[in-house]
Amino acid sequence: MERWVKPQEFVELKEEAEEIGYAGVMSGPLVRSSYRAGRLYQQAIEQRNVAAASPAV
């Protein structure tokens, strides 16, 4: 093992990914690329629909 990643680091990585525009993010010690992919896809579609329905400022 190279280093121990603390749980808070996963929270910070998730927040950083959301800030730069990722619509769906799962971050944790046992998360893999396909982890809950269906749920993340649905979340991204819903987020896109909400953004499209919001009036432009």
N, CA, C and O of each residue as an XYZ file, in Angstrom:
228
protein
N       0.842     -1.157      0.000
C       0.000      0.000      0.000
C       0.896      1.231      0.000
O       1.845      1.324      0.779
N       0.583      2.169     -0.880
C       1.375      3.388     -0.983
C       1.002      4.391      0.104
O       1.876      4.982      0.738
N      -0.302      4.579      0.315
C      -0.747      5.481      1.380
C      -2.188      5.180      1.725
O      -2.903      4.563      0.935
N      -2.618      5.609      2.892
C      -3.991      5.449      3.344
C      -4.762      6.710      2.978
O      -4.381      7.813      3.372
N      -5.843      6.548      2.226
C      -6.671      7.688      1.832
C      -7.792      7.822      2.850
O      -8.573      6.892      3.053
N      -7.866      8.975      3.483
C      -8.888      9.214      4.503
C     -10.246      9.454      3.842
O     -10.299      9.980      2.730
N     -11.339      9.081      4.501
C     -12.677      9.262      3.931
C     -12.966     10.697      3.487
O     -13.650     10.898      2.484
N     -12.469     11.678      4.198
C     -12.719     13.073      3.836
C     -12.141     13.416      2.465
O     -12.681     14.267      1.760
N     -11.054     12.763      2.089
C     -10.459     13.029      0.779
C     -11.410     12.619     -0.348
O     -11.466     13.284     -1.383
N     -12.154     11.533     -0.152
C     -13.130     11.116     -1.158
C     -14.250     12.146     -1.286
O     -14.727     12.414     -2.389
N     -14.664     12.717     -0.171
C     -15.686     13.771     -0.186
C     -15.166     14.975     -0.966
O     -15.879     15.535     -1.799
N     -13.942     15.364     -0.698
C     -13.340     16.515     -1.379
C     -13.192     16.267     -2.881
O     -13.429     17.171     -3.683
N     -12.808     15.065     -3.260
C     -12.675     14.738     -4.681
C     -14.029     14.789     -5.384
O     -14.124     15.256     -6.519
N     -15.073     14.310     -4.713
C     -16.425     14.362     -5.280
C     -16.854     15.809     -5.491
O     -17.371     16.158     -6.552
N     -16.640     16.648     -4.486
C     -17.019     18.058     -4.588
C     -16.249     18.757     -5.708
O     -16.816     19.559     -6.451
N     -14.973     18.455     -5.823
C     -14.150     19.057     -6.877
C     -14.655     18.648     -8.263
O     -14.729     19.480     -9.167
N     -14.998     17.384     -8.425
C     -15.513     16.912     -9.712
C     -16.829     17.599    -10.061
O     -17.049     17.963    -11.216
N     -17.704     17.778     -9.077
C     -18.978     18.457     -9.316
C     -18.759     19.927     -9.668
O     -19.463     20.475    -10.516
N     -17.799     20.557     -9.029
C     -17.507     21.969     -9.296
C     -17.027     22.199    -10.728
O     -17.297     23.249    -11.310
N     -16.321     21.228    -11.295
C     -15.824     21.417    -12.661
C     -16.799     20.889    -13.709
O     -16.498     20.901    -14.902
N     -17.969     20.424    -13.264
C     -19.018     20.105    -14.213
C     -19.428     18.660    -14.396
O     -20.277     18.376    -15.241
N     -18.862     17.738    -13.640
C     -19.307     16.354    -13.762
C     -20.720     16.248    -13.207
O     -20.985     16.688    -12.089
N     -21.625     15.667    -13.983
C     -23.032     15.589    -13.591
C     -23.277     14.516    -12.537
O     -24.162     14.679    -11.697
N     -22.532     13.443    -12.559
C     -22.714     12.372    -11.594
C     -21.377     11.877    -11.100
O     -20.497     11.540    -11.892
N     -21.225     11.834     -9.795
C     -19.937     11.443     -9.219
C     -20.163     10.505     -8.042
O     -20.975     10.787     -7.161
N     -19.446      9.397     -8.031
C     -19.399      8.505     -6.878
C     -17.931      8.431     -6.487
O     -17.081      8.123     -7.323
N     -17.633      8.704     -5.255
C     -16.251      8.703     -4.806
C     -16.152      7.954     -3.488
O     -16.808      8.314     -2.511
N     -15.344      6.926     -3.463
C     -15.175      6.147     -2.251
C     -14.087      5.108     -2.439
O     -13.602      4.905     -3.552
N     -13.701      4.449     -1.358
C     -12.583      3.510     -1.416
C     -12.847      2.272     -2.272
O     -11.897      1.675     -2.778
N     -14.095      1.870     -2.448
C     -14.398      0.661     -3.210
C     -15.142      0.957     -4.507
O     -15.702      0.046     -5.116
N     -15.157      2.201     -4.931
C     -15.879      2.598     -6.140
C     -15.039      2.273     -7.367
O     -13.840      2.546     -7.410
N     -15.699      1.681     -8.367
C     -15.039      1.392     -9.640
C     -15.797      2.132    -10.738
O     -16.842      2.724    -10.468
N     -15.302      2.111    -11.943
C     -15.888      2.912    -13.024
C     -17.345      2.564    -13.302
O     -18.113      3.443    -13.693
N     -17.746      1.322    -13.114
C     -19.122      0.929    -13.397
C     -20.019      0.957    -12.155
O     -21.186      0.571    -12.229
N     -19.491      1.403    -11.027
C     -20.219      1.381     -9.769
C     -21.464      2.247     -9.863
O     -21.370      3.463    -10.028
N     -22.614      1.632     -9.759
C     -23.902      2.331     -9.811
C     -24.021      3.227    -11.040
O     -24.563      4.330    -10.966
N     -23.517      2.750    -12.153
C     -23.516      3.542    -13.387
C     -24.923      3.927    -13.808
O     -25.143      5.047    -14.269
N     -25.875      3.023    -13.658
C     -27.255      3.332    -14.024
C     -27.818      4.478    -13.213
O     -28.493      5.356    -13.749
N     -27.541      4.471    -11.921
C     -28.015      5.546    -11.041
C     -27.350      6.874    -11.407
O     -28.014      7.910    -11.440
N     -26.066      6.849    -11.677
C     -25.359      8.074    -12.052
C     -25.860      8.624    -13.382
O     -25.978      9.836    -13.556
N     -26.153      7.725    -14.321
C     -26.675      8.160    -15.616
C     -28.024      8.850    -15.427
O     -28.258      9.923    -15.982
N     -28.906      8.240    -14.649
C     -30.220      8.831    -14.394
C     -30.075     10.186    -13.704
O     -30.792     11.130    -14.037
N     -29.164     10.287    -12.756
C     -28.913     11.547    -12.051
C     -28.443     12.620    -13.031
O     -28.877     13.769    -12.943
N     -27.575     12.267    -13.948
C     -27.064     13.222    -14.930
C     -28.173     13.697    -15.864
O     -28.245     14.883    -16.185
N     -29.042     12.778    -16.306
C     -30.152     13.143    -17.186
C     -31.115     14.078    -16.462
O     -31.562     15.072    -17.035
N     -31.435     13.768    -15.216
C     -32.340     14.620    -14.440
C     -31.743     16.006    -14.240
O     -32.448     17.009    -14.348
N     -30.459     16.066    -13.951
C     -29.787     17.347    -13.749
C     -29.793     18.159    -15.044
O     -29.991     19.373    -15.012
N     -29.578     17.500    -16.174
C     -29.605     18.181    -17.464
C     -31.007     18.727    -17.754
O     -31.145     19.845    -18.252
N     -32.043     17.944    -17.445
C     -33.414     18.381    -17.682
C     -33.784     19.579    -16.815
O     -34.468     20.491    -17.280
N     -33.341     19.586    -15.568
C     -33.599     20.717    -14.676
C     -32.908     21.963    -15.210
O     -33.493     23.046    -15.221
N     -31.670     21.812    -15.650
C     -30.921     22.956    -16.185
C     -31.577     23.490    -17.454
O     -31.619     24.702    -17.665
N     -32.089     22.602    -18.298
C     -32.729     23.027    -19.545
C     -34.050     23.738    -19.276
O     -34.440     24.627    -20.033
N     -34.743     23.353    -18.204
C     -36.035     23.951    -17.872
C     -35.888     25.280    -17.141
O     -36.833     26.068    -17.097
N     -34.724     25.535    -16.572
C     -34.489     26.782    -15.840
C     -34.330     27.937    -16.818
O     -33.666     27.798    -17.846
N     -34.941     29.084    -16.500
C     -34.782     30.239    -17.392
C     -33.342     30.745    -17.391
O     -32.677     30.747    -16.355
N     -32.875     31.165    -18.540
C     -31.515     31.712    -18.660
C     -31.449     33.057    -17.968
O     -32.382     33.855    -18.047
N     -30.353     33.299    -17.297
C     -30.176     34.565    -16.571
C     -29.251     35.465    -17.334
O     -28.971     36.580    -16.894
